[in-house]
């Protein structure tokens, strides 16, 4: 996603959600970032595993849910944020 100037500094997954620490330009909206991540990952998952989503998501042609949660980390260091995501 380098052409959009989105840097994923850190990522941690759980069984039903993902935490990202992202850096980007201040002009990019959160909804645009989420849309880029969901589009990019869906494309690559379907390209690499074309049969997998059909077995688990039936007739739906979507891999992600519609919603998301986002928050900013104003006065928190990158290290503190990374530890939060890790735990």
C-alpha positions in Angstrom: 0.0 0.0 0.0 3.0 2.2 -0.5 1.4 4.2 -3.3 -1.1 5.4 -0.8 1.5 6.3 1.8 0.1 3.9 4.4 2.6 2.3 6.7 1.6 -0.6 8.9 4.0 -0.2 11.8 2.7 -3.1 13.8 -0.1 -5.7 13.5 -1.6 -8.3 15.8 -4.4 -10.7 15.1 -7.0 -12.4 17.2 -9.7 -15.0 16.2 -12.2 -12.3 15.1 -10.3 -9.0 14.8 -7.0 -7.4 13.9 -5.2 -4.5 15.6 -3.0 -2.3 13.4 -0.7 0.5 14.2 -0.7 2.7 11.1 1.1 5.8 10.0 -0.2 7.8 7.1 -0.5 11.4 5.8 -2.9 13.6 7.9 -5.1 14.2 4.9 -6.1 10.6 4.5 -9.3 9.7 6.3 -9.7 6.7 8.6 -12.5 5.3 6.4 -10.2 5.5 3.3 -7.5 3.6 5.2 -9.9 0.9 6.3 -11.3 0.6 2.8 -7.8 0.2 1.3 -6.8 -2.5 3.9 -10.0 -4.4 3.4 -9.8 -4.2 -0.4 -6.1 -5.1 -0.6 -6.3 -8.1 1.7 -9.5 -9.4 0.1 -8.0 -9.3 -3.3 -4.8 -11.1 -2.3 -6.7 -13.7 -0.2 -9.0 -14.5 -3.1 -6.0 -14.6 -5.5 -4.0 -17.0 -3.4 -6.9 -19.1 -2.0 -9.7 -18.9 -4.6 -11.7 -21.8 -3.1 -11.3 -21.0 0.6 -13.7 -18.1 1.0 -16.5 -19.9 -0.9 -16.4 -22.8 1.6 -16.7 -20.5 4.6 -18.6 -17.4 3.4 -21.1 -19.2 1.1 -22.9 -16.8 -1.3 -21.6 -13.6 0.3 -18.9 -12.0 -1.8 -17.3 -10.3 1.1 -14.5 -11.2 3.4 -14.8 -8.4 6.0 -17.7 -7.1 8.0 -18.9 -3.6 7.2 -17.8 -2.0 10.5 -14.6 -1.0 12.1 -13.2 0.7 15.2 -10.5 3.2 15.1 -8.8 5.5 17.6 -5.9 7.9 17.6 -2.9 7.8 19.9 -2.0 11.4 20.5 0.4 11.5 23.4 1.3 7.8 23.5 4.7 6.6 22.4 4.9 4.1 19.5 6.4 1.6 22.0 3.5 1.9 24.4 1.0 1.5 21.6 2.9 -1.6 20.3 2.7 -3.1 23.8 -1.0 -2.4 24.0 -1.6 -4.1 20.6 0.6 -7.0 21.6 -1.4 -7.7 24.8 
